[in-house]
């Protein structure tokens, strides 16, 4: 599974994944710990409280995760998850199956 960016802040690695149902449609979100806490997701708040993780600790943890992926430069390849769980933009982008194989050129 390829890491994804937080669907809320688009800055940090998503580590909490939530599926919501709105108007009969399923919406998937990947959130970083910081955004999950700010949104008041109870299991995240409970975990942080039980483990004694402060806001400063959370910032440090987020920075360590970013460093593990090579900082901002390493984040370029990460995808932001689609909110509806489907990647509609792929229709316009060629897939490896759609691409023509490279042909040898004679010089």
Buried (B, 14 or more C-beta within 10 A) or exposed (E): EEBBBBBBEEBBBBBBEBEEEEEEEEBBBBBBBBBBBEBEBEEBEEBBEEEEBEEEEBEEBBEEBBEEBEEEEEBEEBEEBBBEEEEEEEEEEEEEEEEEEEEEEEE
